């Protein structure tokens, strides 16, 4: 859908100075009062991974394409890697793998650095280090007046906080400085199983998520996939152990499930592992993301699959259909890194004391625009039914992960009123004219009306 959007012009900055000059020009249109009538609204685009139309592109406006700002540099001490906002994670891992280092980053090679981090970012290292944004020691960002500043623990710390989940609301980030760490081979890959293994899969997932002594080297994604090409469901488990250890005890509840339809588990590096994941998301199809967060309960997760299996039948024959119901563990060891009492809290408002949660995602791909309305309606019906069940079981949770959210969801509102107020205050301080609220319509805005009066 994003490919159908046609900007009036595309700006491809080569460095931070180019971004600064572009923003100065665009802000002059706003100051002159021409931006709305003259169509000089703009979008900021990295790798363009978010599927919904207008998220990082714009009709009849200006798209700032950041992909030329893509350098990757590890400092001499090998403690910080500086990454251009237009880079993809494949480039980051190629540099770091070569010297035996790693970084918390995207799990799919061609995902962009900029969008993933400003939305939070999940990684294979989340149990060890939290969200990817929790590992950013400094952001270089161009503000609405064209000034480039740093945001970190000492300088502009309120902006540093706001950028950890606040998306494109404060300026154009041009560089991320992330903590680097020694990283050798890891053990990972995917195991595919028939759908009748679902009871064992769900129980293994819940037990891992609930573990009182969570092994922070263990990461996984549990996915239930229906493909119209094969006309059947399968279970796809992405399993990763971030140490040089084959089939560790913590992951055996998954690896011991039989039978297996396929198995790619091996000792490898981040470059190879994340390239494998590119194959699971073919290009050129229409796509929908919808996300929720729930409590960790095997009965609920089983019934949610049953809801999806029943309701999706209305579009099961759509051409090119690939339907995925995805469960990701969100134990307290992840949420504690960015909690309010952490050294560098993020904006999510997640409470580690709430216990293990489940980050759930519907990811749907299909071929024809004629099926858009049917699929969108059915997908929302699945969530509505799951929400109703979750409320009855006391398992409804408020947080919405921004990087998985659709345009009609409100991830920033799910951060809680206190954190939303902090984000709004940062916007008013660093973007007093509201350039990134009114002239950058893509993404998720801080002020619901999107108008000047909502900021007064």
Buried (B, 14 or more C-beta within 10 A) or exposed (E): BBEEBEBBEEBBBEEBEBBBBBBBBBBEBBEEEEBEEEBBBBBBBBBBBBBBBBBBBBBEBBBBBBBEBBBBEBEEEBEBBBBBBBBBBBBBBBBBBEEEBBBBBBBBBBBBBBBBBBBBBBBBBBBBBBBBBBBBBBBBBBBBBBEBBBBBEEEBEBBBBBBBBBBBBBBBBBBBBBBBBEBEBBBBBBBBBBBEBBEBBBBBBBEBBBBEEBBBBBBBBBBBBBBBEEEEBBBBBBBBBBEEBEBBEBBEBBBEBEEBEEBBBBBBBBBBBBBBBBEBBEEEBBBBBBBBBBBBBBEBBBBBBEBBBEBBEEBEEBEBBBBBBBBBBBBBBBBBBBBBEBEBBBBBBBBBEBBBBBBBBBBBBBBEEEBBEEBBEBBBBBBEBBBEBBEEBEBBBEBBBBBBBBBEBEBBBBBBEEBBEBBBEBBBBBBEBBBBBBBBBBBBBBBEEEEEEBBE
